[in-house]
Amino acid sequence: MNLLFLNITTAQGSGYANCVNVSSAQVTKEFGNLVYALQVNDVCDAGVRSYSLTLLSNKYSVPNVFNSYVILYGYSTKVTFSLKNFKPGRYQPALEILSSKDFEKRTISLPEFTIQAPLDCVQLDRSGLDSGNLSQNYSLILSNACSELDSFSFGNISLQLMGVIGAQFSYQKIYSLSEYGTSFNFNLNGLSPGSYFPTLYLKDELNSGSKNLPLTPFAIQKQTNTPSRVSTSKQVCISGKDYSEECFDYPDWTYEVCSPNQSGKVQIQSGSNWIFGWNFKGTKDLDRCYKAQPFLITITGTSTKGANLRLAYTKYQSKAAFYSYFKVVVR
């Protein structure tokens, strides 16, 4: 955030608007929304007076922000202006001050600030082909690289996997984007054998911006003629949040995820309760996981019927304890 300390001296003149002093300005968050916060006081110390303050945006496309009735004292008072209608870009704002006592008006310049474009804050942490038993998926890990934007600031950005003509599903939208990384999967079933050099095309539908990110190349191998599997054979399938379904030969299965926390307990749902299953501990694997979630957690099991499970992670260093849910389905 931009924290700027000012030294705006009182202007010469007889109007009450000349008594207003701004000591600092900061772009910050309040209740998840960006605001421009000022520390303001009345340096004339002549009793309580009210003012109308207006943040002038210096852009024709962005409306000014009014704060119509502000009471100022000799000590600093925090005054905030909502930036929800300010589009990404650099601003050189000004503050218009109107005294409600003598209606004198004064305008002072404020420090410039920048609002980051969500598109510029999308960071690629990992990409690659994941080949399962029954499907081929191209997976991405994208993260929010800007602390001033919350995870829901990216809802107007769409993703398109380019350079993979023939893929069944190559378009997705970002609904939220975590600073620790969010997974996206593209189904490549039906893609012809060959080498591919994909890129990710991102488009901000609201702010009319776009960019391309180069991705990890991959190859689809030509399938050899092997006897087809009997269609009546059972399978165990695993799925969870941000985890595409993966199926295994009945009754054994494996569930692998990357995590910021290293260890915990596997718990199994029984009615409305969760009962202890076994302990687990991950290994640091930066070849398969990314820096924000460096531990590879591998859970193996044997199931003859479906079940709901969760990983109860214990606190690790500054990372809080949390739960991660997945389910087992037998088909």
C-alpha positions in Angstrom: 0.0 0.0 0.0 1.1 3.6 -0.6 1.7 5.4 2.7 2.6 9.0 2.1 3.4 11.6 4.7 2.7 15.1 3.6 3.7 18.5 4.8 1.0 20.7 3.4 1.2 24.0 5.1 -1.8 26.2 5.7 -2.4 28.6 2.8 -2.5 32.3 3.4 -6.0 33.9 3.4 -9.0 34.6 5.6 -11.3 31.7 4.5 -11.9 28.7 6.8 -10.9 26.3 4.0 -7.4 27.5 4.5 -7.4 26.0 8.0 -7.6 22.4 6.7 -4.3 20.5 6.8 -3.6 17.0 5.3 -0.8 15.2 7.1 -0.8 11.8 5.4 -2.4 9.8 2.6 -2.6 6.1 2.1 -4.3 3.6 -0.3 -5.6 0.8 2.0 -8.4 -1.7 2.4 -11.5 -1.5 4.5 -13.9 -4.4 4.5 -12.3 -5.8 1.4 -12.6 -2.6 -0.6 -9.8 -0.1 -1.6 -10.1 3.3 -0.1 -7.9 6.5 -0.1 -7.4 7.4 3.5 -6.3 10.9 4.6 -5.3 12.2 8.1 -6.8 15.7 8.2 -7.1 18.4 10.9 -8.1 22.0 11.5 -5.0 24.0 12.3 -6.7 27.2 13.1 -8.1 25.8 16.4 -11.1 28.0 16.4 -13.8 25.6 17.5 -15.6 22.7 15.7 -16.3 23.3 12.0 -17.7 21.1 9.2 -16.4 20.8 5.7 -17.4 19.2 2.4 -14.4 17.3 1.0 -14.2 16.0 -2.5 -11.5 13.7 -3.9 -10.8 14.8 -7.5 -9.7 11.9 -9.7 -8.0 13.8 -12.5 -9.6 11.4 -15.1 -12.7 12.2 -17.1 -13.8 8.5 -17.0 -13.6 8.3 -13.2 -16.2 10.2 -11.1 -15.1 12.4 -8.2 -15.8 11.0 -4.7 -17.7 13.2 -2.2 -17.5 13.3 1.6 -20.2 15.9 2.2 -20.2 16.5 5.9 -16.9 16.2 7.8 -16.3 17.7 11.2 -12.6 18.5 11.9 -10.8 19.2 15.1 -7.4 20.4 16.1 -6.2 16.8 16.2 -6.0 14.5 13.2 -9.1 12.8 11.9 -9.2 9.9 9.4 -11.3 10.7 6.3 -11.7 7.9 3.7 -12.8 8.0 0.0 -14.0 4.8 -1.7 -12.0 3.8 -4.8 -14.5 1.1 -6.0 -15.2 3.1 -9.2 -11.5 3.8 -10.0 -10.2 1.6 -12.8 -6.6 0.3 -12.9 -4.1 3.1 -13.6 -2.0 5.9 -12.1 -3.9 8.8 -10.5 -2.7 12.3 -9.5 -5.6 13.3 -7.2 -6.5 16.6 -5.6 -8.7 17.4 -2.6 -11.3 20.1 -2.9 -12.2 21.7 0.4 -15.4 23.7 1.0 -16.2 25.3 4.4 -19.9 25.1 5.4 -19.4 28.2 7.5 -18.2 30.8 4.9 -18.5 28.7 1.8 -14.9 29.5 0.8 -13.3 26.8 -1.4 -9.7 25.6 -1.7 -8.0 22.8 -3.7 -4.8 21.1 -2.8 -2.8 18.5 -4.6 -2.4 15.0 -3.1 0.3 12.3 -3.8 -0.3 10.1 -6.8 -1.2 6.5 -6.4 -1.6 3.4 -8.6 -4.3 0.8 -8.7 -3.0 -2.5 -10.0 -4.8 -4.2 -12.9 -5.9 -7.7 -11.8 -4.4 -9.1 -15.1 -0.9 -7.8 -14.1 -1.2 -9.7 -10.8 -1.9 -13.2 -12.3 1.3 -15.2 -11.8 2.0 -18.7 -13.3 3.5 -21.0 -10.7 3.3 -24.3 -12.5 2.1 -26.0 -15.7 2.2 -29.4 -17.2 0.5 -32.5 -18.5 -1.1 -34.9 -16.0 -1.8 -38.3 -17.5 -4.3 -40.4 -15.5 -5.7 -43.9 -16.1 -8.7 -42.7 -18.0 -8.0 -39.1 -19.0 -5.3 -36.6 -19.9 -5.5 -33.2 -18.3 -3.3 -30.1 -18.6 -3.0 -28.5 -15.2 -2.0 -25.0 -14.1 -1.3 -23.4 -10.8 -2.0 -19.6 -10.9 -1.6 -17.3 -8.0 -2.4 -13.7 -6.9 0.9 -11.8 -6.8 -0.5 -8.5 -5.5 -1.3 -8.2 -1.8 -3.6 -5.2 -2.3 -6.1 -7.3 -4.4 -8.2 -9.9 -2.7 -8.9 -13.3 -4.2 -12.3 -12.2 -5.7 -10.8 -9.3 -7.7 -10.1 -11.6 -10.7 -13.7 -12.7 -11.5 -13.7 -10.9 -14.9 -10.7 -12.7 -16.3 -11.1 -15.6 -18.7 -8.5 -18.3 -19.6 -8.0 -20.0 -22.9 -5.5 -22.7 -23.6 -4.0 -21.9 -27.0 -2.0 -24.1 -29.3 -4.0 -27.3 -28.6 -6.4 -27.5 -31.5 -8.7 -30.5 -30.9 -8.9 -30.2 -27.1 -12.5 -30.7 -25.9 -12.4 -27.9 -23.2 -9.9 -25.1 -23.7 -11.9 -22.2 -22.0 -12.4 -21.3 -18.3 -13.1 -18.4 -16.1 -11.3 -17.3 -12.9 -13.7 -17.1 -10.0 -11.1 -16.5 -7.3 -7.4 -16.5 -7.1 -5.4 -17.3 -3.9 -2.0 -15.9 -3.1 -1.0 -19.5 -2.3 -2.1 -20.7 -5.8 -5.3 -22.0 -7.4 -5.5 -25.0 -9.7 -7.0 -25.1 -13.2 -7.4 -28.2 -15.3 -8.0 -28.5 -19.1 -9.3 -31.8 -20.5 -7.2 -33.0 -23.4 -9.1 -36.2 -24.2 -9.3 -36.7 -28.0 -6.1 -34.7 -28.7 -4.2 -36.2 -31.6 -0.7 -37.7 -30.9 2.1 -35.2 -31.4 4.2 -32.4 -29.7 2.4 -29.3 -28.4 3.7 -25.9 -27.3 0.8 -24.3 -25.5 0.3 -20.7 -24.3 -2.3 -19.4 -21.9 -4.4 -16.4 -23.2 -5.9 -14.3 -20.4 -8.5 -11.6 -21.1 -9.9 -9.1 -18.6 -13.5 -8.6 -19.8 -14.1 -5.6 -17.6 -10.9 -3.6 -18.2 -10.3 -4.6 -21.8 -6.8 -6.0 -21.2 -5.1 -9.2 -22.3 -1.8 -11.1 -22.1 -0.2 -14.4 -23.0 1.8 -16.7 -20.7 4.1 -19.4 -22.2 3.4 -22.9 -20.8 5.3 -26.1 -20.5 5.4 -28.1 -23.8 4.1 -31.6 -23.8 3.7 -34.6 -26.1 0.8 -37.0 -26.7 2.0 -40.5 -27.4 0.4 -42.7 -30.0 -1.5 -45.5 -28.3 -0.4 -49.0 -28.9 -2.9 -51.8 -29.6 -3.6 -53.4 -26.2 -6.5 -55.6 -25.2 -9.4 -53.5 -24.0 -10.3 -53.6 -20.3 -13.4 -55.5 -19.4 -16.1 -52.9 -19.1 -17.6 -54.5 -16.0 -14.4 -54.2 -13.9 -14.7 -52.0 -10.8 -12.8 -48.8 -10.2 -12.2 -46.5 -7.3 -12.4 -42.8 -8.1 -11.0 -39.9 -6.0 -12.1 -36.3 -6.3 -12.0 -33.1 -4.3 -12.0 -29.3 -4.4 -9.6 -28.1 -7.1 -8.8 -31.8 -7.7 -10.0 -33.4 -10.9 -11.4 -36.9 -10.6 -8.8 -39.6 -10.9 -9.7 -43.3 -11.1 -7.8 -46.5 -10.1 -8.2 -50.2 -10.4 -10.4 -51.5 -7.6 -9.9 -51.5 -4.6 -6.6 -49.5 -4.2 -6.3 -45.7 -4.7 -3.9 -42.9 -4.2 -4.6 -39.2 -3.4 -1.8 -36.7 -3.9 -1.8 -32.9 -3.3 0.6 -30.1 -2.5 0.3 -28.3 0.8 1.8 -25.4 2.8 1.6 -27.6 5.9 3.6 -30.8 6.3 1.6 -33.2 8.4 -1.7 -34.1 10.0 -4.4 -36.8 10.4 -6.6 -38.6 7.9 -10.2 -38.5 9.2 -13.2 -40.5 7.9 -16.8 -39.2 8.1 -19.2 -41.4 10.1 -22.7 -39.8 10.2 -22.1 -36.3 11.4 -18.8 -37.2 13.1 -15.3 -37.4 11.8 -13.2 -40.3 13.2 -9.5 -40.8 13.2 -8.0 -42.9 10.4 -4.2 -42.6 10.4 -1.4 -40.0 10.6 0.3 -38.6 7.5 3.5 -36.6 6.8 4.4 -35.0 3.5 7.8 -34.6 1.9 9.3 -31.4 0.4 9.2 -31.8 -3.4 9.7 -28.6 -5.4 9.9 -30.6 -8.6 6.2 -31.5 -8.3 5.0 -28.7 -6.0 5.5 -25.0 -6.0 7.1 -22.7 -3.4 4.0 -21.6 -1.6 2.9 -25.2 -1.1 6.1 -27.2 -1.1 5.0 -30.4 0.6 3.8 -33.3 -1.4 1.1 -35.2 0.5 0.6 -38.8 -0.6 -2.4 -40.7 0.8 -3.0 -44.4 -0.2 -5.9 -46.6 0.8 -8.1 -49.6 -0.1 -11.9 -49.1 -0.4 -14.7 -51.5 -1.1 -17.3 -48.8 -0.8 -17.6 -45.0 -1.1 -16.5 -42.7 1.7 -16.0 -39.0 2.6 -12.5 -38.2 4.0 -10.6 -35.1 5.0 -7.0 -34.2 5.8 -6.8 -32.4 9.1 -3.5 -30.5 8.8 -1.7 -29.4 11.9 -0.2 -25.9 12.2 3.2 -25.6 10.5 5.4 -22.6 11.4 3.3 -19.5 10.5 0.7 -21.6 8.6 -2.5 -22.2 10.5 -4.2 -25.6 10.8 -6.9 -26.3 8.2 -9.0 -29.1 6.6 -8.9 -30.4 3.0 -11.8 -32.6 1.9 -12.0 -35.4 -0.7 -14.2 -38.3 -1.5 -13.9 -41.9 -2.6 -16.5 -43.4 -5.0 -16.6 -47.1 -6.1 -18.0 -47.8 -9.6 
